[in-house]
Amino acid sequence: MGTLLAVFFMLQQNIVKAPTIALIFITFLSGYLYTKFQMNRRLLWKIIAFNVLCGLISAVLIIHNHNIERLFRWAVIVLLGLLYNSFFLDRFIRKIPLLKVFYVGLTWALINSWLILPEFDAAVFTISLLFVTALVLPFDIRDMKVDHVVTFPRLIGVQNTRYLAYVLIFFSLMISAFHLQTVYAAALFITAVFTFILIYFAENSNHDSYFSVLVESCSGLPLAVLLLIQ
């Protein structure tokens, strides 16, 4: 889903390239596997070996198709991913109260506005940061009874967390209306309608698939809507 969101912004900038899409997918995949299975001692070294291979492939893709600066940008984002959740750190980002949702939004926003573009795009960065942060909040609602750190649902309640997500998406739409082409802003608006509905019905008692399938799919929905419109 993160890759599809990046492709959406690549289309908006008219810079769609297969090697870049492959780079983004590999980066998301390796990051997810590491975060998900790093505490599994039986799989850990297999995951590390796989991620080293992914890193080498990514470096080759960047050097062959881009430049050293793009390699530096990619390395910074990978480092941010390691800092987000690594077993060898005494206190990683996921344990810092309230920071997790913004940190995830920051990482995805850097991919969409910095890694894949020739120059940093502040509008794309802000749109991505607000939109992705809003999508992470329902996951905090899902995990509020098992989280061992202060999250927005535990601090301000489920309903106020929904309101916060609505506000973030609203401002994301406002910025897109002024800075994106009409068809791209429209795709985000239609996506927001579905996202609002999913956030409205987000409850801790919902089945995990509600979040991991439906809410997660909102990241790929802008591209799907864009292709349908066009």
Phi and psi restraints in degrees (value plus and minus 20) as a CYANA .aco file:
   2 GLY   PHI     -83.9   -43.9
   2 GLY   PSI     -57.0   -17.0
   3 THR   PHI     -84.6   -44.6
   3 THR   PSI     -62.2   -22.2
   4 LEU   PHI     -85.0   -45.0
   4 LEU   PSI     -57.2   -17.2
   5 LEU   PHI     -85.4   -45.4
   5 LEU   PSI     -59.3   -19.3
   6 ALA   PHI     -84.2   -44.2
   6 ALA   PSI     -60.5   -20.5
   7 VAL   PHI     -82.4   -42.4
   7 VAL   PSI     -56.9   -16.9
   8 PHE   PHI     -75.8   -35.8
   8 PHE   PSI     -66.9   -26.9
   9 PHE   PHI     -95.6   -55.6
   9 PHE   PSI     -47.2    -7.2
  10 MET   PHI     -85.5   -45.5
  10 MET   PSI     -61.9   -21.9
  11 LEU   PHI     -82.6   -42.6
  11 LEU   PSI     -59.6   -19.6
  12 GLN   PHI     -81.1   -41.1
  12 GLN   PSI     -52.6   -12.6
  13 GLN   PHI    -115.1   -75.1
  13 GLN   PSI     -22.1    17.9
  14 ASN   PHI      38.1    78.1
  14 ASN   PSI      26.6    66.6
  15 ILE   PHI    -153.8  -113.8
  15 ILE   PSI      20.1    60.1
  16 VAL   PHI     -92.5   -52.5
  16 VAL   PSI     102.0   142.0
  17 LYS   PHI    -156.9  -116.9
  17 LYS   PSI     111.3   151.3
  18 ALA   PHI     -77.7   -37.7
  18 ALA   PSI     -63.9   -23.9
  19 PRO   PHI     -80.5   -40.5
  19 PRO   PSI     -56.3   -16.3
  20 THR   PHI     -88.6   -48.6
  20 THR   PSI     -60.6   -20.6
  21 ILE   PHI     -82.1   -42.1
  21 ILE   PSI     -63.0   -23.0
  22 ALA   PHI     -82.0   -42.0
  22 ALA   PSI     -61.3   -21.3
  23 LEU   PHI     -80.3   -40.3
  23 LEU   PSI     -66.2   -26.2
  24 ILE   PHI     -84.9   -44.9
  24 ILE   PSI     -64.0   -24.0
  25 PHE   PHI     -82.4   -42.4
  25 PHE   PSI     -65.6   -25.6
  26 ILE   PHI     -81.7   -41.7
  26 ILE   PSI     -60.6   -20.6
  27 THR   PHI     -85.1   -45.1
  27 THR   PSI     -65.8   -25.8
  28 PHE   PHI     -83.8   -43.8
  28 PHE   PSI     -63.2   -23.2
  29 LEU   PHI     -83.0   -43.0
  29 LEU   PSI     -69.9   -29.9
  30 SER   PHI     -84.6   -44.6
  30 SER   PSI     -58.8   -18.8
  31 GLY   PHI     -83.9   -43.9
  31 GLY   PSI     -61.4   -21.4
  32 TYR   PHI     -84.6   -44.6
  32 TYR   PSI     -66.7   -26.7
  33 LEU   PHI     -82.0   -42.0
  33 LEU   PSI     -60.7   -20.7
  34 TYR   PHI     -84.8   -44.8
  34 TYR   PSI     -67.6   -27.6
  35 THR   PHI     -83.4   -43.4
  35 THR   PSI     -59.3   -19.3
  36 LYS   PHI     -94.9   -54.9
  36 LYS   PSI     -58.7   -18.7
  37 PHE   PHI    -137.8   -97.8
  37 PHE   PSI     -10.0    30.0
  38 GLN   PHI     -84.9   -44.9
  38 GLN   PSI     -44.9    -4.9
  39 MET   PHI    -106.0   -66.0
  39 MET   PSI     -24.7    15.3
  40 ASN   PHI    -107.7   -67.7
  40 ASN   PSI      81.0   121.0
  41 ARG   PHI     -81.4   -41.4
  41 ARG   PSI     -48.7    -8.7
  42 ARG   PHI     -90.8   -50.8
  42 ARG   PSI     -52.2   -12.2
  43 LEU   PHI    -120.4   -80.4
  43 LEU   PSI     -33.0     7.0
  44 LEU   PHI     -74.2   -34.2
  44 LEU   PSI     -70.9   -30.9
  45 TRP   PHI     -90.2   -50.2
  45 TRP   PSI     -49.5    -9.5
  46 LYS   PHI     -86.0   -46.0
  46 LYS   PSI     -60.7   -20.7
  47 ILE   PHI     -85.6   -45.6
  47 ILE   PSI     -63.2   -23.2
  48 ILE   PHI     -82.3   -42.3
  48 ILE   PSI     -63.8   -23.8
  49 ALA   PHI     -82.2   -42.2
  49 ALA   PSI     -62.2   -22.2
  50 PHE   PHI     -83.4   -43.4
  50 PHE   PSI     -61.3   -21.3
  51 ASN   PHI     -89.8   -49.8
  51 ASN   PSI     -53.5   -13.5
  52 VAL   PHI     -83.1   -43.1
  52 VAL   PSI     -63.4   -23.4
  53 LEU   PHI     -81.0   -41.0
  53 LEU   PSI     -63.7   -23.7
  54 CYS   PHI     -81.2   -41.2
  54 CYS   PSI     -59.2   -19.2
  55 GLY   PHI     -83.8   -43.8
  55 GLY   PSI     -61.5   -21.5
  56 LEU   PHI     -85.4   -45.4
  56 LEU   PSI     -63.1   -23.1
  57 ILE   PHI     -82.7   -42.7
  57 ILE   PSI     -62.7   -22.7
  58 SER   PHI     -83.2   -43.2
  58 SER   PSI     -63.0   -23.0
  59 ALA   PHI     -82.5   -42.5
  59 ALA   PSI     -60.8   -20.8
  60 VAL   PHI     -83.9   -43.9
  60 VAL   PSI     -63.7   -23.7
  61 LEU   PHI     -79.9   -39.9
  61 LEU   PSI     -63.0   -23.0
  62 ILE   PHI     -89.2   -49.2
  62 ILE   PSI     -69.2   -29.2
  63 ILE   PHI     -83.4   -43.4
  63 ILE   PSI     -59.0   -19.0
  64 HIS   PHI     -93.4   -53.4
  64 HIS   PSI     -52.3   -12.3
  65 ASN   PHI    -131.7   -91.7
  65 ASN   PSI     -33.2     6.8
  66 HIS   PHI    -152.5  -112.5
  66 HIS   PSI    -143.6  -103.6
  67 ASN   PHI    -174.9  -134.9
  67 ASN   PSI     159.3   199.3
  68 ILE   PHI     -85.1   -45.1
  68 ILE   PSI     -55.4   -15.4
  69 GLU   PHI     -80.7   -40.7
  69 GLU   PSI     -61.5   -21.5
  70 ARG   PHI     -85.3   -45.3
  70 ARG   PSI     -54.1   -14.1
  71 LEU   PHI     -84.6   -44.6
  71 LEU   PSI     -60.3   -20.3
  72 PHE   PHI     -83.2   -43.2
  72 PHE   PSI     -64.4   -24.4
  73 ARG   PHI     -79.5   -39.5
  73 ARG   PSI     -65.1   -25.1
  74 TRP   PHI     -81.6   -41.6
  74 TRP   PSI     -62.6   -22.6
  75 ALA   PHI     -82.5   -42.5
  75 ALA   PSI     -59.1   -19.1
  76 VAL   PHI     -82.5   -42.5
  76 VAL   PSI     -64.2   -24.2
  77 ILE   PHI     -86.7   -46.7
  77 ILE   PSI     -59.6   -19.6
  78 VAL   PHI     -82.4   -42.4
  78 VAL   PSI     -60.8   -20.8
  79 LEU   PHI     -83.1   -43.1
  79 LEU   PSI     -61.6   -21.6
  80 LEU   PHI     -80.5   -40.5
  80 LEU   PSI     -58.7   -18.7
  81 GLY   PHI     -83.8   -43.8
  81 GLY   PSI     -60.9   -20.9
  82 LEU   PHI     -85.1   -45.1
  82 LEU   PSI     -59.8   -19.8
  83 LEU   PHI     -87.6   -47.6
  83 LEU   PSI     -45.5    -5.5
  84 TYR   PHI     -82.7   -42.7
  84 TYR   PSI     -61.2   -21.2
  85 ASN   PHI    -183.8  -143.8
  85 ASN   PSI      76.3   116.3
  86 SER   PHI    -154.7  -114.7
  86 SER   PSI     114.0   154.0
  87 PHE   PHI     -85.0   -45.0
  87 PHE   PSI     -42.9    -2.9
  88 PHE   PHI    -106.6   -66.6
  88 PHE   PSI     -21.5    18.5
  89 LEU   PHI    -117.4   -77.4
  89 LEU   PSI     117.5   157.5
  90 ASP   PHI     -85.6   -45.6
  90 ASP   PSI     -56.2   -16.2
  91 ARG   PHI    -163.2  -123.2
  91 ARG   PSI      79.4   119.4
  92 PHE   PHI    -116.5   -76.5
  92 PHE   PSI     152.4   192.4
  93 ILE   PHI     -75.9   -35.9
  93 ILE   PSI     -57.9   -17.9
  94 ARG   PHI     -83.7   -43.7
  94 ARG   PSI     -36.1     3.9
  95 LYS   PHI    -114.7   -74.7
  95 LYS   PSI     -24.0    16.0
  96 ILE   PHI    -105.2   -65.2
  96 ILE   PSI     103.2   143.2
  97 PRO   PHI     -73.8   -33.8
  97 PRO   PSI     111.0   151.0
  98 LEU   PHI      49.6    89.6
  98 LEU   PSI     -28.0    12.0
  99 LEU   PHI    -103.1   -63.1
  99 LEU   PSI     -46.7    -6.7
 100 LYS   PHI     -73.7   -33.7
 100 LYS   PSI     -68.3   -28.3
 101 VAL   PHI     -82.4   -42.4
 101 VAL   PSI     -60.0   -20.0
 102 PHE   PHI     -93.3   -53.3
 102 PHE   PSI     -51.6   -11.6
 103 TYR   PHI     -87.9   -47.9
 103 TYR   PSI     -63.3   -23.3
 104 VAL   PHI     -82.6   -42.6
 104 VAL   PSI     -65.0   -25.0
 105 GLY   PHI     -79.9   -39.9
 105 GLY   PSI     -59.5   -19.5
 106 LEU   PHI     -81.9   -41.9
 106 LEU   PSI     -66.9   -26.9
 107 THR   PHI     -82.6   -42.6
 107 THR   PSI     -67.3   -27.3
 108 TRP   PHI     -84.4   -44.4
 108 TRP   PSI     -58.6   -18.6
 109 ALA   PHI     -84.8   -44.8
 109 ALA   PSI     -57.6   -17.6
 110 LEU   PHI     -85.7   -45.7
 110 LEU   PSI     -56.1   -16.1
 111 ILE   PHI     -83.6   -43.6
 111 ILE   PSI     -65.5   -25.5
 112 ASN   PHI     -94.7   -54.7
 112 ASN   PSI     -47.6    -7.6
 113 SER   PHI    -133.4   -93.4
 113 SER   PSI     -32.9     7.1
 114 TRP   PHI    -146.8  -106.8
 114 TRP   PSI     -69.2   -29.2
 115 LEU   PHI     -88.6   -48.6
 115 LEU   PSI     -65.7   -25.7
 116 ILE   PHI    -109.7   -69.7
 116 ILE   PSI     -30.1     9.9
 117 LEU   PHI    -127.1   -87.1
 117 LEU   PSI     131.1   171.1
 118 PRO   PHI     -80.8   -40.8
 118 PRO   PSI     -59.0   -19.0
 119 GLU   PHI    -149.3  -109.3
 119 GLU   PSI     131.4   171.4
 120 PHE   PHI     -80.7   -40.7
 120 PHE   PSI     111.7   151.7
 121 ASP   PHI    -133.4   -93.4
 121 ASP   PSI      87.7   127.7
 122 ALA   PHI     -84.7   -44.7
 122 ALA   PSI     -56.5   -16.5
 123 ALA   PHI     -86.3   -46.3
 123 ALA   PSI     -67.6   -27.6
 124 VAL   PHI     -82.7   -42.7
 124 VAL   PSI     -58.7   -18.7
 125 PHE   PHI     -79.4   -39.4
 125 PHE   PSI     -68.5   -28.5
 126 THR   PHI     -88.1   -48.1
 126 THR   PSI     -62.4   -22.4
 127 ILE   PHI     -79.4   -39.4
 127 ILE   PSI     -67.2   -27.2
 128 SER   PHI     -85.5   -45.5
 128 SER   PSI     -64.4   -24.4
 129 LEU   PHI     -78.6   -38.6
 129 LEU   PSI     -67.9   -27.9
 130 LEU   PHI     -87.8   -47.8
 130 LEU   PSI     -64.8   -24.8
 131 PHE   PHI     -86.3   -46.3
 131 PHE   PSI     -68.0   -28.0
 132 VAL   PHI     -88.3   -48.3
 132 VAL   PSI     -59.7   -19.7
 133 THR   PHI     -78.6   -38.6
 133 THR   PSI     -61.7   -21.7
 134 ALA   PHI     -82.3   -42.3
 134 ALA   PSI     -56.5   -16.5
 135 LEU   PHI     -92.6   -52.6
 135 LEU   PSI     -44.0    -4.0
 136 VAL   PHI     -96.9   -56.9
 136 VAL   PSI     -48.7    -8.7
 137 LEU   PHI     -78.2   -38.2
 137 LEU   PSI     -61.2   -21.2
 138 PRO   PHI     -79.1   -39.1
 138 PRO   PSI     -50.2   -10.2
 139 PHE   PHI     -88.9   -48.9
 139 PHE   PSI     -51.2   -11.2
 140 ASP   PHI     -88.3   -48.3
 140 ASP   PSI     -53.6   -13.6
 141 ILE   PHI     -83.9   -43.9
 141 ILE   PSI     -63.2   -23.2
 142 ARG   PHI     -79.3   -39.3
 142 ARG   PSI     -61.3   -21.3
 143 ASP   PHI    -117.1   -77.1
 143 ASP   PSI     -11.8    28.2
 144 MET   PHI     -81.6   -41.6
 144 MET   PSI     -46.5    -6.5
 145 LYS   PHI    -108.6   -68.6
 145 LYS   PSI     -31.2     8.8
 146 VAL   PHI    -136.3   -96.3
 146 VAL   PSI     -33.4     6.6
 147 ASP   PHI     -85.7   -45.7
 147 ASP   PSI     120.6   160.6
 148 HIS   PHI    -124.0   -84.0
 148 HIS   PSI      -3.5    36.5
 149 VAL   PHI    -154.4  -114.4
 149 VAL   PSI     136.1   176.1
 150 VAL   PHI     -89.2   -49.2
 150 VAL   PSI     103.8   143.8
 151 THR   PHI    -140.7  -100.7
 151 THR   PSI     150.9   190.9
 152 PHE   PHI     -80.5   -40.5
 152 PHE   PSI     -63.8   -23.8
 153 PRO   PHI     -80.4   -40.4
 153 PRO   PSI     -56.1   -16.1
 154 ARG   PHI     -95.8   -55.8
 154 ARG   PSI     -47.4    -7.4
 155 LEU   PHI    -107.0   -67.0
 155 LEU   PSI     -67.2   -27.2
 156 ILE   PHI    -135.4   -95.4
 156 ILE   PSI     -21.8    18.2
 157 GLY   PHI      74.7   114.7
 157 GLY   PSI     141.9   181.9
 158 VAL   PHI     -86.1   -46.1
 158 VAL   PSI     -66.5   -26.5
 159 GLN   PHI     -83.3   -43.3
 159 GLN   PSI     -63.9   -23.9
 160 ASN   PHI     -86.7   -46.7
 160 ASN   PSI     -50.0   -10.0
 161 THR   PHI     -85.7   -45.7
 161 THR   PSI     -59.6   -19.6
 162 ARG   PHI     -81.0   -41.0
 162 ARG   PSI     -64.9   -24.9
 163 TYR   PHI     -79.0   -39.0
 163 TYR   PSI     -61.8   -21.8
 164 LEU   PHI     -81.1   -41.1
 164 LEU   PSI     -63.0   -23.0
 165 ALA   PHI     -82.8   -42.8
 165 ALA   PSI     -61.1   -21.1
 166 TYR   PHI     -79.5   -39.5
 166 TYR   PSI     -64.5   -24.5
 167 VAL   PHI     -83.9   -43.9
 167 VAL   PSI     -63.4   -23.4
 168 LEU   PHI     -81.2   -41.2
 168 LEU   PSI     -64.3   -24.3
 169 ILE   PHI     -86.8   -46.8
 169 ILE   PSI     -58.9   -18.9
 170 PHE   PHI     -79.0   -39.0
 170 PHE   PSI     -68.0   -28.0
 171 PHE   PHI     -87.6   -47.6
 171 PHE   PSI     -53.1   -13.1
 172 SER   PHI     -81.0   -41.0
 172 SER   PSI     -61.8   -21.8
 173 LEU   PHI     -86.9   -46.9
 173 LEU   PSI     -59.8   -19.8
 174 MET   PHI     -82.1   -42.1
 174 MET   PSI     -63.5   -23.5
 175 ILE   PHI     -86.4   -46.4
 175 ILE   PSI     -61.1   -21.1
 176 SER   PHI     -84.1   -44.1
 176 SER   PSI     -54.2   -14.2
 177 ALA   PHI     -83.6   -43.6
 177 ALA   PSI     -51.2   -11.2
 178 PHE   PHI    -112.5   -72.5
 178 PHE   PSI     -44.3    -4.3
 179 HIS   PHI    -137.2   -97.2
 179 HIS   PSI     -34.5     5.5
 180 LEU   PHI    -127.0   -87.0
 180 LEU   PSI     137.6   177.6
 181 GLN   PHI     -81.7   -41.7
 181 GLN   PSI     134.0   174.0
 182 THR   PHI     -75.2   -35.2
 182 THR   PSI     -63.4   -23.4
 183 VAL   PHI     -85.5   -45.5
 183 VAL   PSI     -53.7   -13.7
 184 TYR   PHI     -94.8   -54.8
 184 TYR   PSI     -60.1   -20.1
 185 ALA   PHI     -83.9   -43.9
 185 ALA   PSI     -57.8   -17.8
 186 ALA   PHI     -84.6   -44.6
 186 ALA   PSI     -60.3   -20.3
 187 ALA   PHI     -82.5   -42.5
 187 ALA   PSI     -60.3   -20.3
 188 LEU   PHI     -88.1   -48.1
 188 LEU   PSI     -56.4   -16.4
 189 PHE   PHI     -84.0   -44.0
 189 PHE   PSI     -65.5   -25.5
 190 ILE   PHI     -83.9   -43.9
 190 ILE   PSI     -60.0   -20.0
 191 THR   PHI     -80.1   -40.1
 191 THR   PSI     -60.8   -20.8
 192 ALA   PHI     -82.3   -42.3
 192 ALA   PSI     -54.9   -14.9
 193 VAL   PHI     -80.1   -40.1
 193 VAL   PSI     -69.1   -29.1
 194 PHE   PHI     -85.2   -45.2
 194 PHE   PSI     -58.1   -18.1
 195 THR   PHI     -85.5   -45.5
 195 THR   PSI     -61.4   -21.4
 196 PHE   PHI     -78.6   -38.6
 196 PHE   PSI     -62.3   -22.3
 197 ILE   PHI     -83.7   -43.7
 197 ILE   PSI     -65.3   -25.3
 198 LEU   PHI     -85.1   -45.1
 198 LEU   PSI     -58.9   -18.9
 199 ILE   PHI     -86.6   -46.6
 199 ILE   PSI     -59.1   -19.1
 200 TYR   PHI     -79.4   -39.4
 200 TYR   PSI     -58.8   -18.8
 201 PHE   PHI    -116.0   -76.0
 201 PHE   PSI     -12.5    27.5
 202 ALA   PHI     -89.8   -49.8
 202 ALA   PSI     100.6   140.6
 203 GLU   PHI    -155.2  -115.2
 203 GLU   PSI     132.5   172.5
 204 ASN   PHI     -81.6   -41.6
 204 ASN   PSI     -46.5    -6.5
 205 SER   PHI    -103.5   -63.5
 205 SER   PSI     -27.3    12.7
 206 ASN   PHI     -84.2   -44.2
 206 ASN   PSI     130.7   170.7
 207 HIS   PHI     -83.5   -43.5
 207 HIS   PSI     128.8   168.8
 208 ASP   PHI     -76.8   -36.8
 208 ASP   PSI     -51.7   -11.7
 209 SER   PHI     -84.3   -44.3
 209 SER   PSI     -44.9    -4.9
 210 TYR   PHI     -78.2   -38.2
 210 TYR   PSI     -59.1   -19.1
 211 PHE   PHI    -108.9   -68.9
 211 PHE   PSI     -70.1   -30.1
 212 SER   PHI     -93.0   -53.0
 212 SER   PSI     -36.8     3.2
 213 VAL   PHI    -131.0   -91.0
 213 VAL   PSI     -79.5   -39.5
 214 LEU   PHI     -90.9   -50.9
 214 LEU   PSI     -75.7   -35.7
 215 VAL   PHI     -84.7   -44.7
 215 VAL   PSI     -62.4   -22.4
 216 GLU   PHI     -80.1   -40.1
 216 GLU   PSI     -55.4   -15.4
 217 SER   PHI     -86.8   -46.8
 217 SER   PSI     -36.6     3.4
 218 CYS   PHI     -82.2   -42.2
 218 CYS   PSI     -44.6    -4.6
 219 SER   PHI     -87.9   -47.9
 219 SER   PSI     -51.9   -11.9
 220 GLY   PHI    -112.3   -72.3
 220 GLY   PSI     -29.8    10.2
 221 LEU   PHI     -85.2   -45.2
 221 LEU   PSI     -57.7   -17.7
 222 PRO   PHI     -75.3   -35.3
 222 PRO   PSI     -61.6   -21.6
 223 LEU   PHI     -86.7   -46.7
 223 LEU   PSI     -63.4   -23.4
 224 ALA   PHI     -81.5   -41.5
 224 ALA   PSI     -64.9   -24.9
 225 VAL   PHI     -84.6   -44.6
 225 VAL   PSI     -61.5   -21.5
 226 LEU   PHI     -79.0   -39.0
 226 LEU   PSI     -65.9   -25.9
 227 LEU   PHI     -85.0   -45.0
 227 LEU   PSI     -55.9   -15.9
 228 LEU   PHI     -87.4   -47.4
 228 LEU   PSI     -61.3   -21.3
 229 ILE   PHI     -83.4   -43.4
 229 ILE   PSI     -62.7   -22.7
